[in-house]
Amino acid sequence: MTEDLGTPVLDNHLHLDPDHGRGIEAVKDFARSGGTHLLVVNKPSWLLGVEPETGEEFRPVFETTLEVVSRADDVLDGRAWPVLGVHPGLVSKLVDDRGYSPEEARDLMRAGLDVAAEYVADGDPAESDEPVGPGEAVALKTGRPHYDTADAVWEASNAVLRHGLELGAENDCAVQLHTEASEDLTDIAGWAEDAGLDPERVVKHYAGGRLAGPTPSVMSEKDRLELAAECGDPFLMETDFVDDPDRPGAVMGPKTVPRRVRWMRESGYDDAIHNAHVETPRRVYGLDTEATLRR
C-alpha cells in the first residue's frame, strides 16, 4: 500500500544502478513510503565499469541512467528526471591511477560534460504544458574534490567546475555540485554569475541546513532539516542513496525523504515542506511537482 503524504515528495539526489544494485526495487520502496518525484544522478563512471578516454566514451554512463529513469517514471505517482555529468572524484582516478596529467584530466572531464549537456531538455520546462520527458536531463553535475589534493589537481578541478557552470548558462539548466563540506560557497556563486547562470540554479549536493551562495540540497538528517526549515531560505532534500550492494548501509536509504517529510509534518514544518518539494524545484529546475503528480 502506498502512503499518501498529501504533498509532492522529491528526493533531489540519488543514484540507481539497474545492473548491480537494487535499481527499480529502490524506487518502489521510495514510492510505497510516499515519495513521488526523483532526480536521478548518474553513478560515477568507474562504478559502472566505464574507463573513458574521450568525452564520447562517457555516453554509456548517461544512457544507463536514462534507461533506469524511464523505468522509474513508470513506477512513481509523480515523475523522475535525470541529472547527468562527471563526478569530480574522477580527476584522482585519472591522475593517480591512470597516469594522466592534471591538464589532461581536466580536458577529458570537460569533454564528458560537453556530452552530458547534449542530453539537457530543450526549452524551459516552466513554459511548457507538457512535462519534461524522462530521457531529457534537467541539470548537469560537476564539482571539485571534497578532499585535499595537489594544487595542480585543485586548479584543474576548478576549471572543470567552471566549465560546468558555463554549460549550465548556455543550456539554461541547473547545475548540481559535489564539493567540499562548507557553509560558504560564495566563490562558486560568483563564478556562476560570471558565466551568466543564476546562483540560485546552482545546487550544493550533500549540504547542511545553512549555505551562503548556491541552493542547498540538504541531507535528510533531522538536525540539518530543522536548521533549513528555521532559516526559511530555498532548499531541497536528498538522500544520496548510492545503490551499491557492497555498501548497503552507505549514506541514506530510499525511504528516508518520505519518512522525514512525515516527521516534518508532525513537527509543524508545513511551510518548509512546500518550500523544499514545490517552490524550490520550480525555482531551480523549472519543474512543477504539483502538476506532474498523477494521483
C-alpha positions in Angstrom: 0.0 0.0 0.0 1.3 3.4 -1.0 1.3 6.1 1.7 -0.1 9.5 0.7 1.7 12.3 2.5 -0.6 14.9 0.9 2.2 16.7 -1.0 4.7 16.0 -3.7 7.8 14.4 -2.2 11.1 14.9 -4.1 14.4 13.2 -3.5 16.7 15.7 -5.2 19.8 13.5 -5.4 20.1 9.7 -5.5 21.7 7.0 -7.7 20.1 3.9 -9.3 22.1 1.0 -10.6 19.9 -1.3 -12.6 22.6 -3.9 -13.2 24.5 -4.2 -9.9 22.2 -2.6 -7.3 18.5 -2.6 -6.3 17.5 -0.3 -9.2 13.7 -0.2 -9.6 13.1 -2.0 -6.3 14.6 1.0 -4.5 12.2 3.2 -6.4 9.3 1.0 -5.3 10.4 1.4 -1.7 10.5 5.2 -2.2 7.1 5.3 -3.8 5.4 3.0 -1.2 6.7 5.3 1.6 5.0 8.3 -0.1 7.8 9.5 -2.4 6.6 10.9 -5.7 9.5 12.6 -7.6 13.1 11.8 -8.1 16.2 13.4 -9.6 18.4 10.5 -10.5 22.1 11.3 -10.9 24.3 9.0 -12.9 26.8 7.0 -10.8 30.5 7.7 -11.2 31.7 6.3 -14.4 34.2 3.9 -12.8 31.5 2.3 -10.7 29.7 1.3 -13.9 32.9 -0.2 -15.3 33.5 2.7 -17.8 37.0 4.0 -18.1 36.7 6.7 -20.7 39.5 8.1 -22.8 37.3 10.5 -24.8 34.2 12.6 -24.0 32.1 10.4 -26.2 33.1 7.3 -24.1 31.1 8.8 -21.2 27.9 8.2 -23.2 27.2 4.7 -21.9 27.1 6.1 -18.3 24.4 8.6 -19.3 22.4 6.1 -21.4 22.3 3.7 -18.4 20.9 6.5 -16.3 18.3 7.5 -18.9 17.1 3.9 -19.2 16.6 3.5 -15.4 14.9 6.9 -15.2 12.4 5.9 -17.8 11.6 2.8 -15.8 11.3 4.7 -12.6 9.0 7.2 -14.2 6.5 4.3 -14.8 6.6 3.4 -11.1 6.1 6.8 -9.5 2.9 8.7 -8.9 5.0 11.7 -9.9 8.0 11.9 -12.3 11.7 11.0 -12.4 14.2 13.1 -14.2 17.9 12.6 -14.9 20.9 14.7 -13.8 24.0 13.9 -15.9 27.6 14.8 -15.5 31.1 13.8 -14.5 31.9 13.0 -10.9 34.8 15.3 -9.6 36.5 12.3 -8.0 37.4 11.1 -11.5 40.3 13.5 -11.5 42.1 11.4 -8.9 41.4 8.2 -10.7 42.9 9.7 -13.9 45.9 11.3 -12.3 46.8 8.8 -9.6 45.7 5.5 -11.2 45.9 6.1 -15.0 48.9 8.5 -15.3 47.1 11.5 -16.7 48.5 15.0 -16.1 46.0 17.3 -14.3 45.6 19.2 -17.5 44.8 16.0 -19.5 42.3 15.0 -16.8 40.7 18.5 -16.9 40.3 18.3 -20.7 38.8 14.8 -20.6 36.3 15.7 -17.8 35.2 18.9 -19.6 34.7 16.8 -22.8 32.5 14.4 -20.7 30.4 17.4 -19.5 30.0 18.5 -23.1 28.4 15.2 -23.9 26.2 15.3 -20.8 25.0 18.7 -22.0 23.7 17.2 -25.2 21.0 15.5 -23.1 19.7 18.6 -21.5 16.0 19.2 -22.1 15.3 21.7 -24.9 13.4 24.8 -23.8 12.2 25.9 -20.4 10.0 23.3 -18.7 8.3 26.0 -16.8 7.0 27.5 -20.0 5.6 24.2 -21.4 2.3 22.5 -20.7 4.0 19.1 -21.3 6.2 17.5 -18.5 9.8 17.1 -19.3 10.4 13.7 -20.9 12.2 11.0 -19.0 15.0 11.0 -21.5 15.9 14.6 -21.0 18.2 15.9 -18.3 17.1 18.8 -16.2 20.5 19.5 -14.7 24.2 18.9 -15.1 26.5 17.6 -12.4 30.1 18.7 -11.7 32.2 19.9 -8.8 35.6 19.6 -7.2 37.1 17.1 -4.8 35.9 17.1 -1.2 39.4 16.0 0.0 42.9 17.5 -0.1 44.6 17.5 -3.5 47.7 18.8 -5.1 47.5 22.4 -6.2 47.5 21.5 -9.9 44.7 19.0 -9.4 42.7 21.6 -7.5 43.2 24.1 -10.3 42.2 21.6 -12.9 39.1 20.6 -10.9 38.0 24.2 -10.6 38.4 24.6 -14.3 36.1 21.7 -14.8 33.6 23.1 -12.4 33.6 26.5 -14.1 33.1 24.8 -17.4 30.0 23.0 -16.0 28.6 26.4 -14.9 29.2 27.8 -18.4 27.4 24.8 -19.9 24.5 25.4 -17.4 24.2 29.0 -18.6 24.5 28.0 -22.3 21.8 25.3 -21.9 19.6 27.2 -19.4 19.7 24.5 -16.9 20.6 24.0 -13.2 24.0 22.6 -12.1 24.4 20.2 -9.2 27.7 20.4 -7.3 29.7 17.8 -5.4 32.2 19.8 -3.3 33.9 20.0 0.0 31.7 20.5 3.1 31.1 24.2 3.6 28.6 26.8 4.7 30.0 29.4 2.3 30.4 28.7 -1.4 30.0 32.3 -2.5 33.1 31.9 -4.6 31.3 29.4 -6.8 28.2 31.6 -6.8 30.4 34.4 -8.2 31.7 32.1 -10.9 28.1 31.2 -11.8 27.2 34.9 -12.1 30.3 35.4 -14.3 29.1 32.6 -16.5 25.6 34.1 -16.8 23.9 31.4 -14.5 21.7 32.5 -11.6 23.5 31.2 -8.4 20.1 30.0 -7.2 20.2 27.4 -10.0 23.5 26.1 -8.6 22.7 23.3 -6.1 25.1 22.1 -3.4 24.6 18.4 -3.1 25.1 16.9 0.4 24.6 20.2 2.1 24.0 21.2 5.7 21.0 23.3 6.7 22.6 26.6 6.1 24.6 27.7 3.0 25.7 31.0 1.5 25.8 31.1 -2.2 24.2 28.2 -4.0 20.9 26.5 -3.1 21.5 23.7 -0.6 20.3 20.2 -1.2 20.1 19.2 2.4 21.0 15.7 3.6 17.9 14.4 5.2 19.1 14.3 8.8 16.7 15.8 11.4 19.2 18.4 12.7 20.1 19.6 9.2 16.4 19.8 8.2 15.4 21.7 11.3 18.1 24.3 10.6 17.0 24.6 6.9 13.3 24.9 8.0 14.1 27.6 10.5 16.3 29.6 8.1 13.4 29.8 5.6 15.6 30.0 2.6 15.1 27.9 -0.6 16.3 24.3 -0.1 15.9 20.8 -1.4 16.1 17.4 0.3 18.1 14.4 -0.6 19.5 11.0 0.5 22.4 10.5 -1.9 21.3 6.8 -2.0 24.3 5.1 -3.7 22.6 1.8 -4.7 25.8 -0.2 -4.1 25.3 -3.8 -2.9 28.9 -3.7 -1.5 27.9 -0.7 0.7 24.3 -1.5 1.8 24.4 0.9 4.8 26.1 3.8 3.0 24.6 7.2 3.1 20.7 7.0 3.3 18.1 4.6 2.1 15.4 5.5 -0.5 12.6 5.6 2.2 14.3 8.4 4.1 13.0 11.5 2.4 9.3 10.4 2.7 9.8 9.5 6.3 11.4 12.9 7.0 8.5 14.7 5.3 6.1 12.8 7.6 8.2 13.8 10.6 8.4 17.5 9.4 4.6 17.5 9.0 4.2 16.2 12.6 6.7 18.8 13.8 4.7 21.7 12.2 7.1 22.4 9.3 4.4 22.6 6.6 5.9 25.7 5.0 9.3 24.1 4.8 7.8 21.0 3.1 6.2 23.3 0.5 9.5 25.1 0.1 11.6 22.0 -0.4 9.2 20.0 -2.6 7.2 22.5 -4.6 8.7 26.1 -4.5 12.4 25.3 -4.8 12.1 22.7 -7.5 10.2 25.2 -9.6 12.7 28.0 -8.9 15.8 25.9 -9.5 14.8 23.4 -12.3 11.5 24.9 -13.6 9.7 21.7 -12.5 6.1 21.7 -11.4 5.9 18.8 -8.9 2.2 19.5 -8.3 1.1 19.5 -12.0 3.1 16.2 -12.5 1.5 14.4 -9.6 -0.8 11.8 -11.0 -2.8 10.7 -8.0 
